[in-house]
Every structure is written in C-alpha cells, then in structure tokens.
Amino acid sequence: MEFRKSPETLAVLVVGTDTLIEALPARPIQLAHACGALGFDLVVPLSWGDELVAEAALRALEPRDHTPAVLCSCPLVRQRLLQTGGDLAAAMVSLAPSPVAVARHLRSLLGDRLGSLSFVGRCPSAVPPEYDVAYDPPTLLGIVRDRGIQIQHQPDIYLDRLPPDRRRFVSLPGGCPAPELLWQRCNERTLVEIEGPDLALDVAQHLMAPQSTLVDVATAVGCFCAGVTSTPTDIAVRVAVASLEPPRSITPVMTDAVIPELEVAAIAPSKSSGEIGYDVASASGRPPMAITPATALANRK
C-alpha cells in the first residue's frame, strides 16, 4: 500500500469522529499510531474542521438580528431540511461540512508538500476534489488488522511525532458552535439541540418562537461527524466524543488558520451513485464523485 506521491511529500489522513467511536476500546492516540504504522505521515483529527466550521457559523450569525436560525453544515441535514423545498433557506446558516473545511485548510497549509489526502469516516462529503481517497471505518480498521497492527497495543501518548492539537475551543462535534461562545458573540443567542422522532415539528416550533436561538439537528438526522455510528443513538453521542478528547481549550486552537470559504447555497443536495452528496460543483466547478470502499481499496493497490 503506497500513500505518498513522492518521497518528499506527506501522506495525510483525516480521522472522522465516527471512526473514533468505532475503534473503541482503542483510544484516539492509539488509532493515530496505528495509522502511522500504515504509512501516513500526519494523522489529523476532524475536530480541526469542526473548529473552522463553528468559527464560520459564528461569523455568519454575528451580524444577524435575533430571529431564530438553523445550522446546516452536514449533507444529511441539508437533505432532510430541504427535501420538500427551500422554505427554510432564509433561516439556515448553510456551510460546508467539517471534512471539507479541514481538507481545504490542509491543502492551503501544506501546498506542494501534500502528497495525498485521505479520510476515514462515513461522511458523504469526503469526495474529490477535497480528498484523494476515502475509507469507511470497517475498511481501514480491517486493513490495520490485516497488517498485523494491534491498535490497543499502540502507545497512548505521542512518542516520535509532533502531536496535533486535539482540543476544542469554539466547536462541538460536527461543527456546531459551543453554547458559551454562541451566547457571548451572537447577541445572547442560545443553542437548541433537537432530538427525538418529531424533527419537523420541533424545528418549526423553534423557528416560529420569538427567542434568539440556533437550532442544531445534526445528531437527530445521524450526522457521522457529530459522532453518530451505525448503532442507534441520540444527542448523548457528543458526550461520548467529549470523553475521548482532552479538556476544552481556554484559547483558540486554530489561531493561525485562515478560515476557508465555507458558505454553501441552501439548495437541495445532488445525489451521485445512490449516495447523498455534498454539492462540490458549487464550490469547485467539478461534479461530485462518491468514493465507496471498493474504489478506496482499488486506489491503494
């Protein structure tokens, strides 16, 4: 399996939040060491993308009045909210998802030093041109096992490489702004996380209410970047993710990062190869192409 395009470039892997959950009881740093043993030079947490999306959401909300808004940075959320038309478009904070945000950041940061950019997770936005290869969690974890790499025997501290900062400052898993930052920076706006089966009714009630709120439905619709896996779950998935992360930072984490352009038109998402896709064409001028486990395996040969 070859990841580099040349000896002088870096093979980078972004690890989705759902992958961290599915790799348990192995810890995130143990998983990072296992991926390093596969040949990746840099293993980046998706929390970097969450931080970028949350900051973009706060900047979009700061100039708004006190009317309620709904966050839409997940392609699954976009599909659910816009499946019957564009009635909610005016209330939406419509942004690219976290995997796209961190991919654009890494490509800008590393430039010609980037040899390949891969993603492991189920988010349907991890497609070209943002990523060269994408794996679902069972596929990559299977490759690790086939190589004889025992994840739980890997060190749980960084020994031989510069550790990427896994802390959060402004975000929750999935790219939603943290409640305290939302309150401080957006005119005392509060966060409402929707859960339960009556999604449409709950969203409608909050959008018609006079309170200044940001409605987040990511966990309710099964956002993988928020930590949802194939196992049925609820809003508590973010608590599970937080238990795997370091304590929250008291200062910004992505201090030197230029926030990439993440605004996305609030239109119904396209479908490609039977999968829900991120509208890459709107950002890059190129049609989206889904990467399935089969094509990922073909690319590694």
N, C-alpha and C positions, 0 to 999 in steps of 0.2 A: 504494500500500500504506500503510494507516494503522495504527499501533500504539497511539497514545495514545487515551484516552477523553476527555480534555480537555487544553487547553494547559498546565494547572498540574500535571498528573500525569506520572509516569515510565513509560516503556516499558522493561521489564527482560527480558533474555534470559539464561537459564542454559545454558551450553555443556557438553554431555556429553563425557566423556573419549574415547569412541569417535570423536566428531566431530573432536577434535584430531588423532587419528591419520589419519583420512580426509582431512583438509585438507592434510596434508604434500604437498610440502615447505614450504608456508607455515607460519610459526611461530604459536604461540597469540596473541601480541600483535597480529600482523598480521591474524589472523582477527577479533580483537576490534575492530580499527579498521574492518574491512570491515563488520562487523555494525553498528557505529556509523553508517557511511555509509548503511545501510539505514533508519536512523531509531530504533534502540534507544539509549536514554539511558544505560543501565548494562548491561554485559556481565559476568556473574558466572561464575567457574569452578566446576565441580561439586565441586572439592576442598573448598569450604566445607561442602557436605553430607557429604562423606566425614569431615571433621573432627568434625562433630556426631554422626554415627553411631558413629565409633570411640570417642568420649568416652562415649556412651551404653552401648556394649558393655563398656568398662572398668568403668563404674559398676555394670553388671549382674553382672560377674564378680567384683568385689572381695569381696563377702560370701560367695561360693560356696566350697565345700570344694575339694579337689584333684582331684575327679573330672573326666575329660575333658569338653569341651563342643564344640559345633559352631556356627559362626556362620551365621546365616540372616537376611540383610538384603536379599537380591536375590530378586525374584519368580521368576526362573528356578531359583535354588537351592531356594526353597520348593517349587516344583512337583516338582523332582527328588527331594528328600528325603522329601516327604510323599505321593508319588503312590501308594504302596501302603498308606497308613495313618499313624497317629500314633505309631508305636513310638519314633521319635526325638524326640518333642516334649519330653520331660523333659530331654534333653541339649542342646537348642537354645537359643541366645541369639537370640531372634526379634525383629527390629526392622524398622521401615520402611526402605525404601531411601534412598540419598543424595539423589535428586531430590526425594523427598517431604520429607526433612529440610530441605533448603535452601529449598524453597518455603514451608514453614511459618515458617522463620526470616525470610525476606524479607517475607512478609505481616505478620508481627508487628512487624518493624522499621520498615517503611515506612508501614503503615497506610493512611490515606486518600491518601497521596502516590503509591501504586501504582496506575497506570492499567491496565497489562496485564502479565501474567507469562507468558513463553513459554519453551519448552525446545527444544533441538535435540540429538537423540540417539535411540537406538533403545530405550532402557529403557521397558518397557511400563508402568511406574508413573507416567509423566508424563501424567496424565489429570486431568480435573476431579474435585473442586473445587480441586485443588492448582494446576493450570495452565489458562490460558485457551486457549492454542494450543500444539501440539507439531508439530515438523518432524522428519523423518528427515534425516540428514546430506546425502544427494544432493539432496533437495528444496531445502534452504536454500542449499547451495552453488550449485545451479542458478539460484536467484533472484539470488544475488550476481553470477554471470556474466551473466545477462540484463540486469542493471542497468549492465553495463559496468564493474563494480568489479573490478580486478585485485588479488587478495589479496596476491600476492607483491610488489607494488609499494607496499604499505602500510608505514608505519614499523614498526620492530621495537622501539620504545620508546614509552612513553606521553608524548604531547606536550601535549594540550589537555584532559585529563580526569584526575580522581583515579584512580590505578591501584588496582584491587582486589588485595589480598594473595593471591598465588598460591602461597605457600609452604605446606608441611605441617609439623605438629608431632607430632600423635598418630596420623595415619592413613596407610594405604596406599591406592592407587586402588581404589575400590569400597567403602570404609568399614571395612575390616579394621584393627584396631589395629596400630600399628608394633610389631615384636618387642620392642624395648628397653623401651617403655612397658608392654607386656603383662607382661614379666618383673618390672619394678620395682613395679608397682601391684597385681598379681594373684597374689601369693604365688609368684613364680618360675614362673609358667605360661609355656610355650613355644608358639610358633606353628608349626603344621604346614600347609603349603600343598599340597593334593592336585593332582596332575596325572596324566595317563595315562588309559587306557580303563577300568581296573578300579575305577571310582569307588566302587561299593557295597562291594566287598571292602575297599578301603583305608580307607574311613570306619569300617566295622565293626571292623577291626583296631585302629585308633587309639582308638575308644571303649571297647574291651574291655581296653586296655592300662592298667597302673597309673600311667603318667606323667600329670602335670598338663599338659594340652595344650588349645589352642584349634585346632580343625580348620577350615580355610577351603577351600571347594571352588569359589569364585567363578569363577576362570579356567577350571577344568576343565569347568564347565557352560556357559561362554560369556557371562559377565556383561559387558554392554556398559560398565557404569560402571567396571569394572576395566581397561578398555582394549581388550577383545576387539572385533574388527570382523568383517566378512563373510569375511575371509581366515582360514583355519585357523591357529591359533596355540597357544601354551602359556603356562606360568607366566611366561615371559620378557616378556609384554606389559607387566607392571608396570615392568620395566627400561626398556622403550621409552617409557613415560609419564614416568618419572622423568627421562629425558634431555631432555624438553621443559619441565621445571619448574625453578624456582630452587632453590638449595641448601636443605635442610631447616632450618627454624627451630629455634633452641635454646630458645625460649619459646613458650607457647601462642599460636596465631594468632587463634582466636575468643574473645578474652579477655572481651568484653562481651556475648557471645551467651548467651541463656537457652536451655538445651537443651530443645527441644520434646519433647512426649510422643511417643516413637517405639516403644514396646512394641507388638507385634502378636501376637495369638493364634496359636499354632502349629497352624493348621488348613490343609487343602488349599486352595489359591487357587481363586477362581472364574474362569470364562472368559467373556469378552464379545466378541462379534463375531469369534470364532475366534482370539482372541489370549489369551496368558497375562496375567492382570490382577492388580494389587495389590488386596487386599481393602479398598478405600476405605470400603465400607459400615461396617466395624467401627470406623473412626475418625471418620467424619463423619455417619453415618446416611443417606447418599445412595448410590445404586447407582453402580458404576463405569461410565464411558463411554470406550471407546477412541477415540483420535484418530488417524486414518490420514492419510497425505499428502494424500489427496483432500479431507478435511474441513479440513485446515490451509490448503490453497490457497483453499478456499471462504471461510474466515474472514478471509483477508487482502484479499479483493476489496472 
